[in-house]
C-alpha cells in the first residue's frame, strides 16, 4: 500500500496541493514542519492533520523529502502554469530541475 502526504497551501497563484506518494518500499517521508513520517504497517488508513498557520515556505525552500524516492503530484488552478517547452513526457527529472513557471494572480 502506498503512503500519502497531502499538503494544502494558499499561494500567490491561488490554492495549491502537493501530494507526496511514497511507494510500498519507500523508507519514509519527511516534511519540514512535522519531521519524519514513518507510519507502521496498518490494515486501515490513518490521518494526521497539521493545520499550523505558522508554516510558511519561501520560494524554492524545501517542503519535504522521500528517504528512498517516489513521486510528487502538484495541483494548481487552471491556467496558472507554463511548462518548459523542452520537457518531454517520460524523461527523467533531476532534483532542482525547473519544469515550468507558476503565474501569480494579479
Residue pairs with C-beta under 8 A, 6 or more apart in sequence:
1 24
2 21
2 22
2 23
2 24
3 21
3 22
3 26
3 29
3 37
3 39
4 19
4 20
4 21
4 22
5 19
5 20
5 22
5 29
5 31
5 37
5 64
6 17
6 18
6 19
6 20
7 17
7 18
7 19
7 20
7 31
7 63
7 64
8 15
8 16
8 17
9 15
9 16
9 17
9 18
9 57
10 16
11 102
12 104
12 105
13 76
13 77
13 80
13 102
13 103
13 104
13 105
14 76
14 77
14 80
14 105
15 76
15 77
16 74
16 75
16 76
17 73
17 74
17 75
18 63
18 72
18 73
18 74
18 75
19 72
19 73
19 74
19 75
20 29
20 64
20 66
20 70
20 72
21 70
21 71
21 72
21 73
22 28
22 29
22 66
22 70
23 70
23 71
25 68
26 66
26 67
26 68
26 69
26 70
27 38
27 66
27 67
27 68
28 36
28 37
28 38
28 66
28 67
28 68
29 36
29 37
29 38
29 64
29 65
29 66
29 67
29 70
30 36
30 37
30 64
30 65
30 67
31 37
31 50
31 63
31 64
32 55
32 57
32 61
32 62
32 63
32 64
33 50
33 52
33 55
34 48
34 50
36 67
37 48
39 46
57 63
76 102
79 103
80 102
80 103
81 100
81 101
81 102
81 103
82 100
82 101
82 103
83 99
83 100
84 98
84 99
84 100
87 99
87 100
93 99
